Amino acid sequence: MEVQVLFAERNAITGDIENYDHVANVDAPEHYDTERALEYAFRRLQNIEGSWSMGPTLEFEPTAAMGNPDYDVNITVLKPLREGMGRKYGHRSCSVYDRMIVDGKIFEVSCVGFKEIV
């Protein structure tokens, strides 16, 4: 079951949400119901011990690298990573007000759980 993940893009001055950016797709197990698929995607898009968006290896210098505990083969990163000062920066974690789409239905990440947008 595919979960499309859209991150809320905020105005730098007002903080208002101006847009949603489709950053990734997550392949949840097919036998999951919608709620469980949303939870599955949310958990996998957290930067806890590494970066969900940086691939299987984290590079610190041209000669230093380590495995990335937050990498998951079930995540397809769609938005290019930001670059600056000679390095790449991973995407932020999924958070409140971000949105997920499952089977054409849109859900907003709430403080607890998900709220369907109608």
N, C-alpha and C positions, 0 to 999 in steps of 0.2 A: 504494500500500500504506500503510494507516494504522498509525502507531506511537503508542500511547497512552503518555504519560509521567507517572509517579507519583514525586513527590519524597518521600524519607524525612523524617518529622517526628520530631525528637528531643526527649527530655525535657531541659529547660534545666538541671536539676541533675545527673542521672545520665548524660546523653548517650545513653541507650538509645533505640532506635527504638520509637516507640509507635504510629505510624500511617503510612499512605502517602496522599498528597494528589494527586489527579489534576489536574495543573496545565496540561497542554497536549496537543494532538494534533499530530503532524507527518505530512504527506503526502509519503512517499518515492515516487520513481518506481516505477510498477507492475512494471517488468521487473527490479527489484532482488530478490535473494534476501534471506532474513531477516537474515543477518549484515550485509550491506551496508546494509539499511534501518535497522538499529540504529545503525551507524556514522554514517549520514547524519543521523539524528535527534540523536545525541549531539553531533555537530559543530555543528549549528544551534542547540543550546541552550547555547552558550557565550557569555558576555559578554566579548568580546575587544576590540572597538573601540567598543562601544556597549552596547545592551541588547536581547536577543532578544525581550523581553516588552513593550517600551515603544512599539511601533508604528514607522511610517516616519520620524517626526521626534522628535528629542530636544529638549525645551524646558528651558532653564536659568533663564529669567526670563520674565515676561509678554511681553517684547519680543525675547528672544534664543532662537533655535532653530537646529538644524542637522540634516542628514540623519543617519539612524541606520544605520551600516554592518552591524550585526548583525540588522536587521529582515529577515524572510523571509516572503513571502506564503504559503509552505507550512506555516507554524506557526499554529495556532489556540490562542490563550491562553484557558484556561478559568477559571483562578483569578483573581479580582480583585486588582489591585495594592494594596499597602499605601499608606496616606496618612498624612501627618503634617507638621506645621509648614508647611502650605500647599503641599506638593508630593507627587507620587507617586513610589514607589520600585519599581523593576523587580525581578523574581524573580532568584534566584541562578542560577548555572550548574548544569547537570546534573553529578552527581558520583558517586563510589563509594557503593554501597548504594542508590542510587535504582533504580527499576524501570521497565521498558518492557514493553508488551504488544503482541505481533504475532500475528494470527490465533489469539487465545485462549491463546497460550503466554506465560508470564511469564519475563522475563529480568532479572537483577540486574546492575547496572554493577559490574564488578570493577576491580582495579588495572590489568589489561590485558584488554580485551575484555569479554565478557558471559557470565554463567553462567545456564543455564536452571534455573528453580525448579520442582521436581517435587513 
